[in-house]
């Protein structure tokens, strides 16, 4: 693990530069430029809120913020896991010419999506102000929940980064698996309202994305503390996955170019 932290320090400038370059490339030919990073989530938020307010019978408090929080957590996880499977292959021109720790590529993508996620959270805070959500000390629990979510996402993405080099079909399998996770994560609805109590309970615990979405909503919108037992368990899983993934990449990354 010392090598991992040393690599982060050594390649920090590269991560920042690559992130900035990717962000600039996304809006290079756009008339509205960086405004799209704000307009795009706002438009999607408005569409989803309108559809579910019209066709859903669920009486969820702070509906727009409720939906947008779910989308924000899901999109961060979904985009990173999807890109991690082909991350080494898509960067073959770089990794075949120079040495670059492969998890540095993942960290750059996490910083890129983290920037966009920060904009989404700013919109969530604005919605909370509009809704006049009461300020409570329980909101502070959103920080450890978010940290746990980031650790878990990094851990599982490093595993998929490694196996994505060797298993070409993993990309299609990942898309199918993510679709299942999406529909059982309660992104647009409250699992406790839509699913039988016992089933809904276990979906919230055994599907980590559902748990993170639920805990973020409870802490920020409803003044409730997260479930500390399950939050601790999934944090531990995330740490184990992160350490295992880092060691796996470090051990095998010199063979990736041969496989590609």
Secondary structure as GFF3:
##gff-version 3
##sequence-region A 1 260
A	DSSP	alpha_helix	2	10	.	.	.	ID=ss1
A	DSSP	alpha_helix	12	26	.	.	.	ID=ss2
A	DSSP	three_ten_helix	33	35	.	.	.	ID=ss3
A	DSSP	alpha_helix	36	55	.	.	.	ID=ss4
A	DSSP	alpha_helix	63	85	.	.	.	ID=ss5
A	DSSP	alpha_helix	87	90	.	.	.	ID=ss6
A	DSSP	alpha_helix	92	95	.	.	.	ID=ss7
A	DSSP	alpha_helix	102	131	.	.	.	ID=ss8
A	DSSP	three_ten_helix	137	140	.	.	.	ID=ss9
A	DSSP	alpha_helix	141	166	.	.	.	ID=ss10
A	DSSP	alpha_helix	170	183	.	.	.	ID=ss11
A	DSSP	alpha_helix	191	194	.	.	.	ID=ss12
A	DSSP	alpha_helix	197	206	.	.	.	ID=ss13
A	DSSP	alpha_helix	208	221	.	.	.	ID=ss14
A	DSSP	alpha_helix	228	259	.	.	.	ID=ss15
###
